[in-house]
Amino acid sequence: MSITGLISIALSAILIENFILVKFLGICPFLGVSKKMDTAVGMGLAVIFVMGLASLFTWLVNHFLLVPLHLEYMQTLAYILVIASLVQFVEMFLQKSIPTLYRALGIYLPLITTNCAVLGVAVLNTTKGYNLLESVVYGVSGGIGFLVAIVLFASIRERIQFSEHPKAFEGFPIALVSSALLAMAFMGFSGLKIW
Amino acid sequence: MFNLEIMDIVWAIVVLGATGAVFGLVLALSSRAFAVETDERSEKLLSILPGANCGGCGFTGCALYAEAISKNGAPINKCAAGGQKTVNEIASCMGIEPVKSDRVVAVVKCSGGNNAIKKYEYLGLHDCLSASLLGGSGPNECSYGCLGLGTCLTACAFGAISIVDGKAKVDSEKCTGCMQCAEVCPKKIIVPVSYDQDVIIACSSHDRGAVLRKICSIGCLGCGICQKVCPSGAITLIDNLATIDESKCVDCGKCASKCPRGLISDAGLPSRQEIEAMEAAQAAAAANTAAPPSAPQA
């Protein structure tokens, strides 16, 4: 696959098929930790990290375990197994070896173990038939798309706090309405064609 | 055909079970290999500390303070929220002598509120900062005083601040001295004062007496009477404002009784009757302990 193909995959994962705003995957952390900018950035970075690693390892598991043994229909189960153990392992590894990164990612790392965006990227890699490199690129750029969306949304929510709106919309309802508007704005990218 | 399907199921169970077992084994081994030694004392300290994460100790949160005590031997009397009780518990946990908690509380250095004349009626956002940005630094004639809109009240995590008679008031029993209120006060009139300090001059105005007399019925005129009556030389006039040096003040309360404006408060001080009762009780106790050994001799 040429370099243009990889760029095309990355751009489509970030903008055109944004995991949150177009595919509606990983909504819970998107709404849960987007109240403040710094927590949103921390969560976004952790998601990039985990989605990249998960893409790598689930591809390996699919290619060397599930396909040879004709167990493709068990992929959801196998992927959850891989992702959960992988995140646990990475957390232990980071705590020992790179404490600075461990502290930066903090509580978000274990939180995203069961994030549907992470499982989603693994399943999509398989259904789209990506090779190893493409899978990792798709995973990392999917994470970047998550970061972009959650940072945009966090900055909107910080402003919403100080704007006037009806009492009934206070808090969560207005957040849902504004996320819907943000998602509609991202629909505008669907016409984007790359090469 | 039927047999084959059964075999498929068994095969899937075996493979996935084996995969899970391998992953579990790897995790178990790596939890040994990557085990991080944590000081159990810092975990114990964390359970002792109040867990308010107010930052009053100067560290960002209780966990970091606990770590700083156990690892780097940080001073154990920095937790304002916990007070002396926490200091004693930390001391017993660390196996060192307890020291006196240097408890400070926030004090709003303004007695104005409804005593201060308003320039105009403020109807904007209910927030001190936005009010203070308006013309003439806020709706009060006095440019130093409390605006009474309660920005400090929302900043206080301990519910120690209330707005009384148009100005903020700190309940020193609830206050932990974290000074979050001072951070948000646009007038910067909330200051840390020792919990034991009773005599307080609650005014921040540096206006001359003639000016101040017209705009506030209680503020410090800078007349200097308190400075003259103070037996320990603790009060000095700095730029038209009487200021107490806590290290010299003996909490006698003479300044409070002489202040022509009734501004100086000695609310925490015991009254004269109480002092006399206390002294009598002490004398009685001293006489009791002194009496038994002297009785047999006589």
Interface residues (C-beta under 8 A of the other chain):
Chain A: V61 L65 L69 L71 M74 L77 A78 L81 V82 S85 Q88 F89 M92 F93 Q95 K96 S97
Chain B: W11 A12 V15 L16 T19 G20 F23 G24 V26 L27 S30 S31 A33 F34 A35 V36
